[in-house]
Amino acid sequence: MPVIKIEEATIDDSALILRFVKELARYEKAEHEVVATESDIEKSLFGQDSTTHAVICSINNEPVGFAVYFFNYSTWLGKNGLYLEDLYVSPEYRSVGAGKALLKHLANIAVEKGCGRFEWSVLDWNEPAIKFYKSLGAKAKHEWVGYQLTGHELTALAES
């Protein structure tokens, strides 16, 4: 039986995290959209002002995946929430419990911190992930549509 271990990432994991980010982007057919560098990961995840966290999943001391998360806030609940930005497990280590271990670890953090919810987004075509999340009791949000501003549009709004 494999030994699964989840540990807080350190700045020394920056190259590994970037590798996993690129593998995730490749899986999502969007590798060309990754512009982050190892230096960007070091600064944004491990810099003094960072509000983001990362964990590394290892099986038998071999890094097999990661998760990046941060805390958001619900005015309706009057509590923080834990938002999972990315979760990735290398394909050859899926179906051995690594993904569930990562989610369980984050759920424990959310409970320990008194969070009112634990949430994330999934691409609508990613049926294996959707099936997996549903098997854990997660429910899709209905009526809510996500929006974002990036690049020129973000700058244009800020400067308007």
N, C-alpha and C positions, 0 to 999 in steps of 0.2 A: 504494500500500500504506500503510495507516495506521501511524503511529508511536505505539507503545504505551509508556508510561512509568509505572513504579511508584515512588512516593516515600513516605518516612515522613511521616505526617501531623503537623501542628503544631497548636498551640492555635488558630491562625487558621482551621483547617479544621473547627472545632467545628460551625458552622451547616451546613456541607456534609455532615458525617457524620450529623447529626441528620436532614437531608433524606433521605439515603440510607436511614437506619434506618426512617423513615416509609414510604418507597417499598417497602422490603422487607416491612414489616408489612402494607402494603396488598396486596401480592402474595400474602402468606400469609393474607389475610383476617382480620387481627388488628390493624388500625391502632388500634382502640379500646384496645388493651392498652399502647400506647406512652405512658408517663408521663414519660419522660426529657425534660429541657429542655436548651437550649444550655449553661446553667450546669452542669448535671449532667455533660454530656459533657466540658466544660472541666476540672472537678474530678476526675472518675473516670479519664479517659484521660491528662490532662496534669498533674495535680496531683503534688506532691512525692512522695507515697507510692504513686503508681500502679504497678501491676505489669502493666498491660495496654498493648498497643501497637496502632497503627492505621497502615494504608497507604492511599494514594489512587492509583487507576489513572486515567490520562489518556490520551486518544487525540487526537493532534494538538493538544495543550494544552487539551483540553476534559475536565474531570473526568467520568468515566463510571461509576465504581464505587469500592468500598472493601472492606477486610477488617479485622477486629478479631481479635486473637489474644493469647494469654498462654501462659506455660510452666507445665506441670503436672509430675507426677513419677510414675514407675513403680517401685514397690519391686521388682518381679520383674526388670526390666531393670537396675535400679540407675542409671537415667539420667532426665534430664528428657525431657519430650515437649512438642511444640508443639500447642496446642489452638486450632483455628479457631472462634471464637465466631460470627462472621457474615461472610458474603461476599455481595456484591450487585453486579450490573452492570445498568445501565439497559437495558430491553428492546431499544431500538433499536441497542445496541452489542453484543448477544449474537451469537455466531457469527462474530466477527471476531478472536477470540483473547484478549479482555480477561480472561475468567475463567481461562483456562489460564495467562495471564501472572501473574495474582495468585497462583494456586496454586503455580506454578513459583517465584515469588519467595519465598513462605513455605517451600517445600520446601528452597530454598537456605539460608534462615535456619536451619531445623531441622538441616540437615547441618553448616553452619558451627558451630553451637552444640553439636554432638555429641548431638543428641536421638535417642532410640531409636525414636520414633514421631511421626507427624503424624496427627492425628485430628480429626473433626468429626461433627456430627449433621445429618441431613436429614429433613424431614418425609416420612412414608411415602407420601403422595400426590403428591409432587413428582417425577413420572416424568422430566421433562426433566433435572433436576439429577442424579437417580440414574443415568440413562443416561450423562450427561456424566462423572460421577465414575468409573463403571465403565470408560469409554473410556480413562481415564488409568491404569487398573490398581488403583484403590481397591477395597477389598472391604468389604462390609457385615459388621458384627460380629454374631455369632449367640450366642444364649444370654444376652447381656447386656441388661438392661432399665434404662433411665435413670430416676432418681427425683430429685425436688427438693422442697424446702420453700420456700415464699414467704409473704409477708404474715403473717397471723394465726398460721398453723401454725408458721412459723419463730420468731416471737416467743414463742409458747406453749412450744415446746421449750426455747428459751434461758432462759426464766423458770421452767421446771419444776424 
